Amino acid sequence: MDDALDLEAGVLRVVRTVVEVAGHRSFKPFPKSVAGRREVPIPPWARRLIAEHVERWPSPATSPVFANEIQGPIGRTAFRARVWRPSLVRADFIGDVRPVDSGFLAVWGDRDRDEQSLTTRTHYQAVMEVSRRHYGGLRFHDLRHSYATWLVDDGVPPNMVQQVMGHERASITLDLYTRRTADTSRILAALDDDQEDDQR
């Protein structure tokens, strides 16, 4: 949608949400909260990938950039089954797919963490079997948590992280995305610096 994506400026504007009820999707003309209306910076590498996608699969200005077959928003279940889970397999985050004499071996972990396998004729079939059968794995929403944690870890001020995450209060951001680090060297270095200043 043209009003939400500005590749030249490198900005994604969150101006609406998609509501899905009983498999029917519709646009809600505003986010969950006032703070939810925001601009999220898009790094150059992501801009290039999105531009390639838009060039390869052009869609009307009123359609989502990543649309379904009828130019509407992709449903959560379809996205998870057709895009997200197979991507996790291809990126080696879940299961394993390897060539064997008779095709491809699909290997996945079940609910009890036991390894299961199946031989398929094609690589695609093996990927889809693993994505369908593997228990657990990274959720799409986990990317949001990772993004915020990396921003905090890299020293981005909490109020800026709050803005791009769409939180009402910075305390929500800090409660959700700060973590205890095993590396105390930064803390010790900060304390040492303060002590040196006091001795001067």
N, C-alpha and C positions, 0 to 999 in steps of 0.2 A: 504494500500500500504506500503510495507516494508520500503521504503526509507523515509516515512513521520512519522511513528509511532515507537517509541522506548520505550516500557513499562518498560524495565529494568532501563533505565536512567531516565524515567519519563518525556519524552519530545515528543512534537508533533512538527514536522517541517512543516512549511507552505512553500511548494516548487512549488505548482501549484494551479490553480483554475478550477472550473467547469463552463463552459459557457452554458447557456440554451437559445436556440433560437427556437421559435415556437414548443416547446415540445421536441426538439432534444438536447441532452446533449453531450458535448465533453470536454476533458481536454485541458486546455491551459497550456503549460509547464512552466509557470511563474506566479507569483501573479500580482496584479494591478500595483505595484510600486516596486522599489528596496528595500524600507523599508518593503514592504510586505513580503519579504522572511525573515523568522524569526523562532525562536524556542520559543514555549510556554510551560511552565512547567505544568505537570499534577500532581495534588495532589494524595497521596496514595489511598484515597477512590475511586477516579475516575479510577485510574489504575486497581484496583480490579474489578470494574464494567466492564471496557473494556475487561480485560482478561477473565472474565466470558462470555462475549458476543462472543469473538473470539473463545473460546473453544466450546461454544454451537452452533455457526453458522460459522464454518471455511470457508474461501474463499481463492481463489488463491492469491498469493503475489501481483499480478498485479491489483487486485480488491480493491475497497474501503472497509474499515472495516465495514461500514454500507452501504450495497449494496442492489440494487433492485433484482428482481427475476432472471435477466440475468447477475448478478454480475457487473452491472454498477452503476453509481451514481444515487441516488434517486432524482427524480424530486421535485422541490419546492412545487408544488401543491399537489402531492401525499404525501410528507412528512407532509405538513400542515394538510391535511385531515385525514391521517391514523395514524400519530404519535403525532405531536405537539398538535393539538386541543384536541384529546381524553386525552392526558396526563394532559392538563390543567383542564379538567373536573375531572379526577381521583384525582388530587391534590387539588380539591376544589377551584381553582382559577376562574373558570367560571361555572355558572349554579349550578344545584344540581341534584343528582340522589338518590332516596330513595325507599326502598321496600314498596309496597302496596299489598293488598289482591290479586289483579288480575295481579301482575307482578312488574313493576318498573315505578315510576313516574319520567319523565324527565322534569326539570324546567329550563327555560332560560329567559334571558332578551332580548327584541326586540330592534329595533333601537330607539324607544321612551322611552326605559328603563321600559317598562311595562312587567310584569311577564306573561309568557306563559307556558303552560304545556301540556304533552301528556303521556298517559300510554302505556308502551311497555311490551312485554312478557319477554324479557331477559334484564339483566344488560347491556350487550354489546350494545344492540339496543338503550337503554336509553342514554348511554354515547355517542354514535354516533349521536343521534338526537340533544343532547345538543351541541356537538362540531360543528355540521353543522348549527344549528339555532341561537346560542347565538351571539349577536352583540358585536363586540369589543373583548377586552382581550389582554393579554400579547402577543407580537410578539416575534418570536424566536430571532430576532436581538436585542431585549431589553436585552437579557442575556449578550451580549457584553458590552452594556452600564453599566449594573449592575456590571459586573466583573471589569471594569476599575474604576468605582466610588468607589467600595470597596477597590481596591488597593490604590487609592489616599487617601481615608479616613483612611486607616490603616497605612499611612505614607510611602508607597513605593515611592522612589524618582521618580519624573516626567520622567526623562530620561529612567528609567527602564520600567515604564508603557508604555512610547512611543515605546520602542523596542518590547514588547510583543503584543502591539496593532497594530504594523506595520505602525505607522504614520511617515511621513517624518520629521515633526518638533514637538518638545515638546509643542509648543504653541497650536497646534491643540488638543493635549491630554488635556491640561489644560483648554482650552476653552470649550471642549465638556464634560469633566467629573468632573470638580470641581463644587461644589455647595455651596450656602450660607447655613451655618449651623445655626440652632436656638440656639445651645449650644455655647454660647460665653465664657464659662468658660476656655477653652483651650487658647483662645486669651488673656483673662485677666490674666491667670496664667503666660503666656509668658511675658506679659508686666510687671507684678509684679516682676518676676525673674530679668528682666533687670534693674528695678528700685533698687532692693536690691543690685545688683552688683555695680551700680553707687554710692551707699552710702558707700561702703566699702573703 
